[in-house]
């Protein structure tokens, strides 16, 4: 078993938090994991991406080759499109529908969505709005992790425990918000007619 995941977004959206949850969950299941990350800019709003590789056998590189990603999970739709060449033929795209507009020539949302929808395996989630409904827009990353969890080879218990561990130094309210966001994402994916996964 080997799963290659690319996480993308902009600074401040919690990309590296998702990576930390996946790392922690994988290690708890005695799996091998490699992770690399790139910050386009050091400040909030710059591009951020992370490669996460999970396997039951030793992994020798922390970088995913083009055409080998099983999942691109993006907290921002335009950032997702940057990494399309990495996706394999049967890979999944999971993204928030909410744009982070940090440039004057940002594309029209519908143009972005049309590009994403050209790939047969995709889910576009209004994660930011779901997170706001829960009580904090910052947990949109956990909504998306929940939505993508069906194609990630980690048990739900391991992911839940990882979220609790990662936020253990925060308040119980913060832990609860992140868990609720994860579960809401799972429900959205399950209800989506596009998202049919044999796990």
Secondary structure, 3 states (H helix, E strand, C coil): CEEEEEEEEECCCCHHHHHHHHHHHHHHCCCEEEEEEEECCCCCCCEEEEEEEEECCCCCCCCCCCCCEEEEEECCHHHHHHCHHHEEEEEEEEEECCCCCCCCCCCCHHHHHHHHHCCCCEEEECHHHHHHHHCCHHHHHHHHHHHHHHHCCCCHHHHHHHHHHHCCCCCHHHHHHHHHHHHHHHHHHHHCCCCCCCC
